[in-house]
Amino acid sequence: MATKPLAPGAVIGILGGGQLGRMIALAAAPLGLKTHVYCPDPDSPAFEVATAHTVAAYEDEAALAAFRDKVDVVTYEFENVPAATAKAVSAKTPLFPDARALETTQDRLTEKTFLRKLGLPVPDFAAVDDRDGLAAALAAIGRPAVLKTRRFGYDGKGQILIREGLAVDQALAAMGGQPAILEAFVPFRAECSVIAARGRSGEFRAYDVVENRHENHILRSSHVPAAIRRETASAAFEIAKKIADALNYVGVLGVELFVVDGPAGERVLVNEIAPRVHNSGHWTIEGAATSQFEQHVRAIAGWPLGSTKARGEVTMTNLLGAEANRWREALAENGASLHLYGKGDPKPGRKMGHVTRVKTAG
């Protein structure tokens, strides 16, 4: 669907009302753009900063039609938007990234197959539909291996590590009957990500490679620059560009990578694609010339992309659960920038906010 670049005063529709939608709305406002957030959760933190919002189910066709007619372009802040919702919205209003990006990344098997067809390095994998399929996949890939649900897994949910001695039936039971994928276990040295943007014209820009540290499968901190070789970073950028071009992508995406050492030296394997702004890109708000959120707004609006230059050495630390209660400490720290997401219940492991620290040269 051809569409003209947005003009100031236009309205961006956002599917999803979490912290990512909140930060997209905050980035749109200084550019003179309005936002309308659609989410079934009446307590969505993005509602607090958006111009307008709709509380309705993603399956509510009448509410979706009314929302669609009030906005000039639609984006989303999470990749599990129902396919029917994306189809209903994009029938009359431009959707960026488009439905193909959603379809490709919502299913791990579809995603890994897409990456392999592009000739990109990925861990060995196999589809698992039943007990015999898991036994065959383990025979081909070996142990240890990771069994994952094909859809709806995040922050370590929906997966189990299969080591020697773990029964096939026990591993399969952990999937709860859902279609699954078996992936080879990767003995990585580091986990990294590339946050990149592609505009409507095909313009592409990437931020410095981010090195990420996880605890209990949840992102704890991100650091820029990553401790990898320049050639490795270049390879990571090329991977991100190849993915974005192949999907005719518009917007910001995150490409999660494993850094592994081998006989041929340091290299990267693609773990996952996130078709949206990404937690490991939060450092860009204070740490880069253009934040990932402004960059996403620019891309979907049809505007020129901004500079991705880092302002120095940057560390972003997530505030999980009750850690957000220590907000006074962050405010008292010189050089620390505090972001709280406006969520109510600080459950253990829940991302309540983050703190960014920028160390400039000199």
C-alpha positions as CSV (number, residue, x, y, z in Angstrom):
1,M,0.0,0.0,0.0
2,A,1.6,3.2,-1.2
3,T,1.5,6.1,1.3
4,K,2.9,9.5,1.5
5,P,5.3,10.5,4.3
6,L,3.5,11.7,7.4
7,A,3.4,15.4,8.2
8,P,3.6,16.8,11.8
9,G,0.1,16.5,13.4
10,A,-0.4,13.0,11.9
11,V,-1.4,10.1,14.2
12,I,0.6,6.9,14.8
13,G,-1.4,4.0,15.9
14,I,0.4,1.6,18.3
15,L,-0.8,-2.0,18.9
16,G,0.3,-2.9,22.4
17,G,0.4,-0.7,25.5
18,G,3.5,-1.8,27.3
19,Q,6.7,0.1,28.1
20,L,7.9,-0.1,24.4
21,G,4.7,1.5,23.2
22,R,5.1,4.1,26.0
23,M,8.6,5.0,24.8
24,I,7.5,5.2,21.1
25,A,4.7,7.6,22.1
26,L,7.2,9.7,24.2
27,A,9.6,9.9,21.1
28,A,6.8,10.9,18.7
29,A,5.6,13.9,20.7
30,P,8.7,16.1,20.3
31,L,8.4,15.5,16.5
32,G,4.9,16.9,16.4
33,L,3.3,13.5,15.9
34,K,0.3,12.2,17.9
35,T,-0.2,8.6,19.1
36,H,-3.2,6.4,19.6
37,V,-2.5,3.2,21.6
38,Y,-4.7,0.1,21.2
39,C,-4.5,-2.5,24.0
40,P,-6.9,-4.8,25.9
41,D,-5.3,-4.0,29.3
42,P,-6.9,-0.9,30.9
43,D,-3.8,-0.4,33.0
44,S,-1.4,-0.2,30.1
45,P,1.5,2.2,30.9
46,A,1.5,3.6,27.4
47,F,-1.9,5.1,27.9
48,E,-0.5,7.7,30.3
49,V,1.6,9.4,27.6
50,A,-0.4,8.8,24.4
51,T,-2.7,11.3,22.8
52,A,-5.5,8.8,22.8
53,H,-6.1,5.2,23.6
54,T,-8.6,2.3,23.0
55,V,-9.2,-0.5,25.4
56,A,-10.5,-3.5,23.4
57,A,-9.6,-7.0,22.5
58,Y,-7.4,-7.6,19.5
59,E,-10.2,-9.7,18.1
60,D,-12.8,-6.9,18.3
61,E,-13.4,-6.1,14.7
62,A,-15.5,-3.1,15.3
63,A,-13.0,-1.5,17.7
64,L,-10.2,-2.3,15.3
65,A,-12.0,-0.6,12.5
66,A,-12.7,2.5,14.5
67,F,-9.1,2.6,15.7
68,R,-7.8,2.1,12.1
69,D,-9.9,5.0,10.8
70,K,-8.5,7.4,13.4
71,V,-4.8,6.9,12.6
72,D,-2.5,7.5,9.6
73,V,-0.1,4.6,10.1
74,V,0.0,1.7,12.5
75,T,2.9,0.0,14.2
76,Y,3.2,-2.5,17.1
77,E,5.3,-2.9,20.2
78,F,5.3,-6.7,20.5
79,E,5.5,-9.5,18.0
80,N,2.6,-11.6,19.1
81,V,-0.1,-9.4,17.6
82,P,-2.7,-11.9,16.2
83,A,-2.4,-12.4,12.4
84,A,-6.1,-11.5,12.0
85,T,-5.5,-8.2,13.8
86,A,-2.6,-7.3,11.5
87,K,-4.7,-8.2,8.5
88,A,-7.7,-6.2,9.6
89,V,-5.6,-3.1,10.3
90,S,-3.5,-3.3,7.2
91,A,-6.5,-3.7,4.9
92,K,-7.1,0.1,5.1
93,T,-4.2,1.6,6.9
94,P,-0.4,1.2,6.3
95,L,1.2,-1.2,8.9
96,F,4.9,-1.0,9.6
97,P,6.6,-3.4,10.0
98,D,4.2,-5.3,7.7
99,A,2.4,-8.5,8.3
100,R,5.1,-10.6,6.6
101,A,7.6,-9.5,9.3
102,L,5.1,-10.7,12.0
103,E,4.4,-14.0,10.3
104,T,8.1,-14.7,9.9
105,T,9.1,-13.9,13.4
106,Q,6.1,-15.2,15.4
107,D,7.0,-18.9,14.7
108,R,10.6,-20.0,15.6
109,L,10.6,-22.7,12.9
110,T,9.5,-20.3,10.2
111,E,12.1,-17.8,11.4
112,K,15.0,-20.2,11.5
113,T,14.0,-21.6,8.1
114,F,13.9,-18.0,6.7
115,L,17.4,-17.3,8.1
116,R,18.8,-20.5,6.7
117,K,17.4,-19.8,3.3
118,L,19.2,-16.5,3.4
119,G,22.4,-18.3,4.0
120,L,22.8,-16.8,7.5
121,P,24.6,-18.8,10.3
122,V,22.1,-20.4,12.7
123,P,22.3,-23.2,15.2
124,D,21.2,-26.6,13.9
125,F,17.4,-27.1,14.3
126,A,14.6,-29.4,13.6
127,A,10.8,-29.4,13.9
128,V,9.2,-31.4,16.7
129,D,5.6,-32.4,16.4
130,D,5.5,-35.5,18.6
131,R,7.6,-38.0,20.6
132,D,9.0,-39.8,17.6
133,G,9.9,-36.4,16.1
134,L,11.8,-35.3,19.2
135,A,13.7,-38.6,19.3
136,A,14.7,-38.3,15.7
137,A,15.7,-34.6,16.2
138,L,17.8,-35.5,19.2
139,A,19.5,-38.3,17.3
140,A,20.4,-35.9,14.5
141,I,21.4,-32.8,16.7
142,G,22.6,-34.5,19.8
143,R,22.6,-33.4,23.5
144,P,22.6,-31.0,25.0
145,A,19.9,-29.3,23.0
146,V,17.2,-26.8,23.7
147,L,13.5,-27.6,23.1
148,K,11.3,-24.5,22.6
149,T,7.7,-23.8,21.8
150,R,7.4,-22.5,18.3
151,R,5.3,-19.6,19.4
152,F,4.8,-17.2,22.4
153,G,8.0,-17.9,24.3
154,Y,10.0,-15.0,25.8
155,D,12.4,-14.4,28.7
156,G,13.2,-18.1,28.9
157,K,9.5,-19.2,29.0
158,G,8.4,-22.1,26.9
159,Q,11.8,-23.9,26.7
160,I,13.8,-26.6,28.3
161,L,17.4,-27.7,28.1
162,I,17.7,-31.4,27.3
163,R,20.8,-32.8,28.8
164,E,22.0,-36.4,29.1
165,G,19.6,-38.4,31.3
166,L,16.5,-36.2,30.7
167,A,13.7,-38.4,29.3
168,V,12.1,-37.6,26.0
169,D,8.6,-37.7,27.5
170,Q,9.6,-35.3,30.3
171,A,11.0,-32.8,27.8
172,L,8.0,-33.1,25.6
173,A,5.6,-32.6,28.6
174,A,7.3,-29.2,29.3
175,M,5.9,-28.0,26.0
176,G,2.3,-28.6,27.1
177,G,1.4,-30.1,23.8
178,Q,2.4,-27.1,21.7
179,P,4.3,-27.4,18.4
180,A,8.0,-27.2,19.2
181,I,11.5,-26.8,17.7
182,L,14.7,-28.4,18.8
183,E,17.8,-26.3,18.6
184,A,21.4,-27.3,19.2
185,F,22.9,-25.9,22.4
186,V,25.4,-23.1,21.6
187,P,28.4,-22.8,24.0
188,F,28.6,-19.0,23.4
189,R,31.2,-16.7,24.8
190,A,28.8,-13.7,24.7
191,E,25.3,-12.7,23.8
192,C,25.1,-9.6,21.5
193,S,22.5,-7.8,19.5
194,V,22.3,-5.4,16.6
195,I,19.6,-2.7,16.8
196,A,19.0,-1.4,13.3
197,A,16.5,0.6,11.3
198,R,15.3,0.5,7.7
199,G,13.3,3.3,6.2
200,R,10.6,3.2,3.6
201,S,13.1,4.1,0.9
202,G,15.4,1.2,1.9
203,E,17.8,3.5,3.9
204,F,19.6,1.4,6.5
205,R,21.4,2.4,9.7
206,A,22.6,0.3,12.6
207,Y,23.8,1.2,16.1
208,D,27.0,-0.2,17.6
209,V,26.8,-3.9,18.5
210,V,25.4,-4.3,22.0
211,E,26.8,-6.9,24.5
212,N,24.0,-8.3,26.7
213,R,24.1,-10.0,30.1
214,H,21.1,-12.2,31.2
215,E,20.1,-13.5,34.5
216,N,17.5,-16.3,34.7
217,H,16.9,-15.8,30.9
218,I,15.9,-12.1,31.5
219,L,18.1,-9.3,30.2
220,R,19.9,-7.7,33.1
221,S,22.2,-5.2,31.3
222,S,23.4,-4.1,27.9
223,H,26.8,-2.5,27.2
224,V,28.2,-0.6,24.2
225,P,30.6,-1.1,22.6
226,A,30.6,-4.9,22.7
227,A,33.9,-6.6,23.4
228,I,34.2,-8.2,19.9
229,R,36.5,-7.8,16.9
230,R,35.7,-5.1,14.3
231,E,35.3,-7.8,11.7
232,T,32.8,-9.6,13.9
233,A,30.8,-6.4,14.3
234,S,30.9,-5.8,10.5
235,A,29.5,-9.4,10.0
236,A,26.7,-8.7,12.5
237,F,25.8,-5.5,10.7
238,E,25.7,-7.3,7.3
239,I,23.4,-10.0,8.9
240,A,21.0,-7.3,10.1
241,K,20.9,-5.6,6.8
242,K,20.3,-8.8,4.9
243,I,17.4,-9.7,7.1
244,A,15.9,-6.2,6.8
245,D,16.2,-6.1,3.1
246,A,14.8,-9.6,2.6
247,L,11.7,-8.7,4.6
248,N,11.4,-5.2,2.9
249,Y,11.3,-4.1,6.5
250,V,10.3,-0.7,7.7
251,G,11.1,0.3,11.3
252,V,13.5,-0.7,14.0
253,L,14.4,-4.4,14.5
254,G,16.6,-6.3,16.9
255,V,18.8,-9.2,15.8
256,E,19.9,-11.3,18.8
257,L,23.3,-13.1,18.3
258,F,25.5,-15.7,19.9
259,V,29.3,-14.9,19.8
260,V,31.2,-18.2,19.6
261,D,34.9,-19.1,19.4
262,G,36.1,-21.8,17.1
263,P,39.1,-23.0,15.1
264,A,38.4,-20.3,12.5
265,G,38.2,-17.6,15.2
266,E,35.4,-15.5,16.5
267,R,32.0,-15.7,14.7
268,V,28.3,-15.0,15.3
269,L,25.2,-17.2,15.0
270,V,21.7,-15.7,14.8
271,N,19.5,-16.6,17.7
272,E,16.3,-14.6,17.1
273,I,14.8,-11.6,15.3
274,A,12.6,-9.1,17.2
275,P,10.5,-7.1,14.7
276,R,10.2,-4.1,16.9
277,V,12.2,-1.7,19.2
278,H,14.2,-3.8,21.6
279,N,15.1,-3.9,25.3
280,S,18.8,-4.0,24.4
281,G,18.4,-0.7,22.5
282,H,17.2,1.3,25.5
283,W,20.7,2.7,26.0
284,T,20.2,4.8,22.8
285,I,17.8,7.2,24.6
286,E,20.8,9.0,26.3
287,G,23.6,7.1,24.7
288,A,23.1,7.8,20.9
289,A,22.5,10.8,18.7
290,T,19.0,9.4,17.8
291,S,17.2,7.0,20.1
292,Q,15.8,3.7,18.8
293,F,12.3,5.0,19.5
294,E,12.8,8.2,17.5
295,Q,14.4,6.2,14.8
296,H,11.4,3.9,14.6
297,V,9.0,6.8,14.4
298,R,11.1,8.4,11.6
299,A,11.2,5.1,9.7
300,I,7.4,4.4,9.8
301,A,6.6,8.1,9.1
302,G,8.7,8.0,5.9
303,W,11.2,10.5,7.3
304,P,15.0,10.4,6.9
305,L,16.7,8.2,9.5
306,G,18.9,9.9,12.2
307,S,22.5,9.4,13.2
308,T,23.2,6.2,15.2
309,K,26.5,7.5,16.6
310,A,27.1,6.5,20.2
311,R,27.9,9.3,22.7
312,G,30.5,7.2,24.5
313,E,30.7,4.0,26.5
314,V,27.2,3.2,27.6
315,T,25.6,0.7,30.1
316,M,21.9,0.1,30.5
317,T,20.7,-1.8,33.5
318,N,17.1,-3.2,33.8
319,L,15.3,-2.6,37.1
320,L,13.5,-5.9,37.8
321,G,10.6,-6.2,40.4
322,A,11.2,-4.4,43.7
323,E,14.5,-2.9,42.4
324,A,12.4,-0.1,41.0
325,N,11.8,1.0,44.6
326,R,15.4,2.2,44.8
327,W,14.6,5.0,42.4
328,R,16.1,7.6,44.8
329,E,19.5,6.0,44.6
330,A,19.5,6.3,40.8
331,L,18.4,9.9,40.9
332,A,21.2,10.7,43.4
333,E,23.8,9.2,41.2
334,N,25.6,11.7,38.9
335,G,25.4,10.7,35.3
336,A,22.7,8.1,35.8
337,S,19.4,8.5,33.8
338,L,16.3,6.9,35.4
339,H,13.3,5.5,33.4
340,L,10.3,4.1,35.2
341,Y,7.6,2.5,33.2
342,G,4.5,3.3,35.3
343,K,3.7,-0.3,36.0
344,G,1.7,-1.2,39.1
345,D,2.8,-4.6,40.5
346,P,6.6,-5.1,40.9
347,K,6.5,-8.8,40.5
348,P,9.9,-10.6,40.7
349,G,11.5,-10.5,37.3
350,R,9.1,-8.0,35.9
351,K,10.8,-5.1,34.0
352,M,9.8,-2.0,35.9
353,G,12.3,0.4,34.5
354,H,15.9,0.9,33.6
355,V,18.9,3.1,34.4
356,T,21.4,4.3,31.7
357,R,25.0,5.4,32.4
358,V,27.0,7.2,29.7
359,K,30.8,7.6,30.0
360,T,32.0,10.1,27.5
361,A,35.6,10.3,26.3
362,G,37.8,12.7,28.2
